[in-house]
């Protein structure tokens, strides 16, 4: 059985090396870009005076999570797996010393996860862990959780504002008496309702800031409608303000447009909603520190730079062969990175599975004349000129190392156990390894004390 090196061993061995010398395919992160995106987001929510909850499911590392939360006075997170939460425990415990800290398990609750989540909550303390509810049959699980954790769960009710992945529509939020049953759970001391939660990725198909902002507006309005139509159930005898948590990266980063120019109709409407004194809005997003070809293609933020400046994640691969001598109808190259290393996610902005960076090969990496991953197999891919019209030779050589910007950072990252970190602020070529960050990967339990079998 293969054994994996520890993070300390990886750091000792790789820090200081040129990335061309690391095993490939490899996932490379430019921390300078990540820092900039995180700082921009934190400044945006501060200026707009709205809440913020950072999703960790894209990167699955405490290092980026720490950058996401920065000096925000409240440290709220979301995770998609219990392992992600377990990996975050040391960071969460550190943040708890200086500010309120909470992490949401962002999947509607299932019974198999209760012992593990309860162990985490017991370790972190009351109000540290939140759960997602969208069906009345999930409510008995809350009593089991509270008993094992020693404290009630904070909960969000999942609202479906049009994406149809999970949740209830605003008009049917009280499915089979769900809201009355939540009130009963509160009275019994097994739950505490934080608010409503919507996550809509419809904005991934957009191509302008206005479209992205319109999707955020729709989410806020959907949750507002849910609050208003169910106020007699949600707010009955409750002297508190419920949170509306909304977002996905394109529409959340679109709020940055309000700091630049809010002259368009969508910007004015969005600003009005965010300033509504009757709404307690919390924005949530995950892939924004890293970005990818999908995110850039949404053009959610006016004036965003080129992909070389904005996408922090690239996949390092070697050129296996080059077909420049008439072997095929057009010149192509074969690289040793395929579906597993890059992901097989399409992108509305172009026809391809990744874009080859200009790193160490010249060119600007944007506009005409781009090299793209044109065809893809499990372990290898074909690189060609974008559009299929270029007859000129491919400017690559056998053995050359290239960087490829993937379409979807979340899916691409799943292949890798760790990231090699570079810093273009320190090294303009972004070629020297300055750190190694290990990802939470799979479903293994990282801390024996959290093993539900020890309950």
ZAMARGU-4260 file (C-alpha; in steps of 0.2 Angstrom, whole numbers, plus 5000, padded with zeros to 4 digits):
<rodrens>
0) 5000/5000/5000 | 5007/5017/4995 | 5011/5029/5009 | 5011/5048/5007 | 5024/5060/5014
5) 5019/5072/5027 | 5017/5091/5024 | 5033/5094/5033 | 5042/5081/5023 | 5035/5089/5007
10) 5040/5106/5012 | 5058/5101/5017 | 5060/5092/5000 | 5052/5104/4988 | 5054/5122/4995
15) 5066/5131/4985 | 5065/5120/4969 | 5061/5126/4952 | 5043/5120/4948 | 5050/5112/4932
20) 5058/5099/4943 | 5043/5093/4953 | 5034/5077/4948 | 5021/5080/4934 | 5007/5083/4932
25) 5007/5095/4946 | 4995/5108/4953 | 5003/5125/4955 | 4995/5139/4965 | 5001/5157/4964
30) 4998/5164/4982 | 5001/5182/4976 | 4985/5181/4965 | 4976/5172/4979 | 4980/5185/4992
35) 4974/5199/4980 | 4958/5191/4977 | 4955/5188/4995 | 4959/5205/5000 | 4948/5212/4987
40) 4933/5202/4993 | 4936/5207/5011 | 4937/5225/5007 | 4921/5223/4996 | 4910/5216/5010
45) 4917/5228/5023 | 4913/5243/5011 | 4895/5236/5007 | 4893/5232/5026 | 4887/5214/5023
50) 4891/5197/5030 | 4903/5185/5022 | 4905/5166/5023 | 4920/5158/5014 | 4918/5141/5006
55) 4933/5130/5007 | 4927/5116/4995 | 4937/5122/4980 | 4955/5122/4988 | 4952/5112/5004
60) 4966/5119/5013 | 4967/5129/5030 | 4981/5140/5022 | 4969/5148/5009 | 4954/5148/5022
65) 4965/5159/5033 | 4968/5171/5019 | 4949/5171/5014 | 4944/5176/5032 | 4958/5188/5035
70) 4954/5201/5048 | 4935/5199/5046 | 4927/5202/5063 | 4917/5186/5061 | 4925/5170/5054
75) 4911/5160/5045 | 4915/5146/5033 | 4906/5132/5023 | 4913/5115/5019 | 4906/5101/5008
80) 4914/5086/5017 | 4917/5082/5035 | 4935/5079/5031 | 4937/5097/5025 | 4930/5103/5042
85) 4942/5091/5052 | 4956/5098/5042 | 4951/5115/5047 | 4949/5112/5066 | 4966/5119/5071
90) 4963/5135/5061 | 4945/5136/5068 | 4951/5134/5086 | 4964/5148/5083 | 4951/5160/5076
95) 4939/5156/5091 | 4951/5165/5102 | 4948/5182/5094 | 4931/5181/5086 | 4915/5172/5083
100) 4918/5157/5072 | 4907/5145/5063 | 4908/5132/5049 | 4893/5126/5040 | 4892/5108/5033
105) 4884/5113/5016 | 4875/5097/5012 | 4857/5093/5018 | 4860/5082/5033 | 4861/5063/5032
110) 4861/5051/5047 | 4878/5043/5043 | 4887/5059/5046 | 4879/5063/5062 | 4892/5054/5074
115) 4907/5062/5065 | 4899/5080/5064 | 4894/5078/5082 | 4912/5074/5087 | 4918/5089/5078
120) 4905/5101/5086 | 4910/5094/5103 | 4928/5098/5100 | 4925/5115/5094 | 4911/5120/5106
125) 4893/5127/5105 | 4888/5137/5090 | 4903/5132/5081 | 4895/5120/5068 | 4880/5123/5057
130) 4869/5111/5047 | 4858/5112/5032 | 4840/5107/5032 | 4828/5106/5017 | 4816/5091/5022
135) 4806/5088/5038 | 4812/5070/5039 | 4829/5077/5043 | 4824/5085/5059 | 4824/5069/5070
140) 4843/5069/5066 | 4845/5085/5075 | 4840/5077/5091 | 4853/5064/5089 | 4866/5077/5084
145) 4862/5088/5100 | 4863/5073/5111 | 4880/5067/5105 | 4887/5085/5103 | 4881/5091/5119
150) 4874/5107/5112 | 4860/5111/5099 | 4865/5113/5080 | 4863/5129/5072 | 4854/5127/5056
155) 4850/5135/5039 | 4835/5131/5029 | 4840/5128/5011 | 4830/5139/4998 | 4829/5134/4980
160) 4830/5151/4970 | 4830/5143/4953 | 4846/5132/4952 | 4836/5116/4957 | 4851/5107/4965
165) 4844/5107/4983 | 4832/5116/4993 | 4814/5121/4994 | 4806/5135/4983 | 4801/5151/4993
170) 4782/5147/4991 | 4785/5129/4998 | 4797/5132/5012 | 4785/5125/5025 | 4784/5108/5016
175) 4775/5096/5027 | 4776/5107/5042 | 4795/5109/5041 | 4795/5127/5049 | 4783/5122/5063
180) 4794/5107/5066 | 4810/5118/5067 | 4801/5129/5080 | 4797/5113/5090 | 4815/5108/5089
185) 4821/5125/5095 | 4808/5124/5110 | 4816/5106/5113 | 4833/5113/5113 | 4839/5103/5099
190) 4841/5116/5086 | 4844/5135/5083 | 4838/5143/5067 | 4851/5155/5059 | 4842/5159/5043
195) 4839/5154/5025 | 4853/5149/5013 | 4853/5149/4994 | 4867/5144/4982 | 4863/5147/4964
200) 4876/5143/4950 | 4865/5150/4936 | 4878/5164/4935 | 4891/5152/4928 | 4882/5154/4911
205) 4883/5173/4911 | 4895/5184/4901 | 4893/5201/4908 | 4893/5210/4925 | 4875/5214/4923
210) 4870/5196/4921 | 4880/5191/4936 | 4872/5205/4947 | 4855/5200/4941 | 4857/5182/4947
215) 4863/5189/4964 | 4847/5200/4965 | 4836/5185/4961 | 4844/5175/4975 | 4841/5189/4987
220) 4824/5193/4982 | 4820/5174/4982 | 4825/5173/5000 | 4816/5189/5004 | 4800/5182/4997
225) 4803/5166/5008 | 4805/5177/5024 | 4790/5187/5020 | 4778/5173/5015 | 4783/5163/5030
230) 4786/5177/5043 | 4772/5170/5054 | 4781/5154/5056 | 4799/5159/5055 | 4799/5174/5066
235) 4785/5169/5078 | 4790/5174/5096 | 4808/5176/5090 | 4817/5192/5094 | 4831/5190/5082
240) 4835/5194/5064 | 4837/5179/5052 | 4852/5178/5040 | 4849/5177/5021 | 4865/5168/5015
245) 4866/5169/4996 | 4879/5167/4983 | 4891/5158/4971 | 4907/5166/4965 | 4901/5175/4949
250) 4887/5184/4957 | 4896/5187/4973 | 4911/5195/4965 | 4899/5205/4954 | 4896/5215/4970
255) 4914/5222/4967 | 4906/5232/4953 | 4897/5243/4966 | 4914/5249/4972 | 4918/5255/4955
260) 4903/5261/4945 | 4885/5258/4950 | 4876/5267/4936 | 4868/5252/4927 | 4850/5247/4933
265) 4857/5230/4940 | 4870/5239/4951 | 4857/5251/4958 | 4845/5238/4962 | 4858/5227/4970
270) 4865/5241/4981 | 4847/5245/4986 | 4844/5227/4992 | 4861/5226/5001 | 4856/5242/5010
275) 4839/5236/5015 | 4838/5238/5034 | 4825/5224/5035 | 4838/5211/5027 | 4853/5204/5035
280) 4863/5198/5020 | 4877/5186/5020 | 4887/5183/5004 | 4896/5166/5002 | 4908/5160/4988
285) 4922/5148/4986 | 4932/5148/4970 | 4935/5167/4969 | 4953/5166/4977 | 4959/5154/4963
290) 4947/5157/4948 | 4948/5147/4932 | 4943/5148/4914 | 4924/5146/4918 | 4925/5160/4931
295) 4934/5172/4920 | 4922/5169/4905 | 4908/5175/4916 | 4915/5193/4915 | 4907/5196/4932
300) 4918/5210/4936 | 4921/5224/4925 | 4939/5227/4920 | 4946/5210/4926 | 4963/5207/4919
305) 4969/5193/4908 | 4970/5175/4913 | 4989/5176/4917 | 4985/5189/4930 | 4969/5182/4937
310) 4969/5163/4938 | 4980/5156/4952 | 4979/5138/4948 | 4988/5130/4934 | 4992/5112/4930
315) 5010/5108/4926 | 5013/5095/4912 | 5026/5089/4900 | 5026/5088/4881 | 5027/5070/4876
320) 5027/5073/4857 | 5025/5086/4843 | 5017/5084/4826 | 5023/5098/4816 | 5028/5090/4800
325) 5012/5086/4791 | 5008/5070/4800 | 4991/5077/4803 | 4979/5090/4795 | 4986/5103/4807
330) 5000/5104/4819 | 4997/5097/4836 | 5006/5092/4852 | 5003/5078/4865 | 5005/5082/4883
335) 5005/5070/4898 | 4990/5077/4907 | 4972/5072/4903 | 4955/5070/4911 | 4961/5065/4928
340) 4974/5079/4929 | 4963/5093/4921 | 4945/5088/4924 | 4933/5087/4910 | 4922/5102/4912
345) 4917/5113/4897 | 4918/5131/4897 | 4906/5143/4888 | 4920/5156/4884 | 4929/5145/4872
350) 4930/5128/4864 | 4943/5118/4874 | 4948/5109/4890 | 4961/5121/4896 | 4972/5135/4890
355) 4991/5134/4889 | 5000/5148/4898 | 5013/5159/4890 | 5025/5154/4904 | 5042/5151/4897
360) 5036/5150/4879 | 5032/5168/4875 | 5016/5176/4870 | 5003/5185/4881 | 4992/5170/4884
365) 4976/5179/4879 | 4967/5184/4864 | 4971/5177/4846 | 4984/5164/4844 | 4981/5154/4860
370) 4986/5136/4862 | 4972/5126/4870 | 4969/5108/4875 | 4958/5103/4860 | 4955/5085/4864
375) 4957/5075/4880 | 4959/5057/4886 | 4961/5050/4903 | 4980/5053/4905 | 4985/5064/4890
380) 4978/5077/4879 | 4980/5086/4862 | 4986/5104/4862 | 4982/5114/4846 | 4979/5132/4840
385) 4962/5139/4846 | 4949/5138/4833 | 4956/5125/4823 | 4962/5136/4809 | 4980/5138/4813
390) 4992/5129/4801 | 5008/5136/4808 | 5019/5124/4819 | 5016/5122/4837 | 5030/5131/4846
395) 5033/5117/4859 | 5047/5104/4860 | 5047/5086/4867 | 5051/5087/4885 | 5046/5105/4888
400) 5036/5109/4903 | 5020/5119/4901 | 5007/5127/4912 | 4988/5124/4908 | 4974/5134/4915
405) 4960/5122/4919 | 4941/5126/4916 | 4935/5121/4933 | 4947/5123/4948 | 4936/5113/4960
410) 4936/5098/4949 | 4954/5099/4943 | 4960/5100/4961 | 4952/5084/4966 | 4966/5074/4957
415) 4980/5081/4968 | 4985/5077/4986 | 4994/5094/4987 | 4998/5110/4979 | 5015/5117/4975
420) 5014/5136/4980 | 5023/5149/4970 | 5023/5168/4974 | 5024/5180/4959 | 5026/5195/4971
425) 5043/5188/4976 | 5047/5179/4959 | 5040/5187/4944 | 5042/5171/4934 | 5032/5162/4947
430) 5044/5147/4946 | 5051/5144/4963 | 5042/5133/4976 | 5039/5143/4992 | 5027/5131/5001
435) 5017/5115/4999 | 4999/5115/5004 | 4991/5098/5007 | 4972/5096/5002 | 4959/5087/5012
440) 4956/5073/5000 | 4943/5058/5001 | 4933/5053/5017 | 4947/5047/5029 | 4946/5053/5047
445) 4962/5063/5050 | 4960/5063/5069 | 4957/5047/5079 | 4948/5057/5092 | 4935/5061/5079
450) 4932/5043/5074 | 4913/5040/5078 | 4918/5022/5083 | 4925/5030/5098 | 4909/5037/5104
</rodrens>
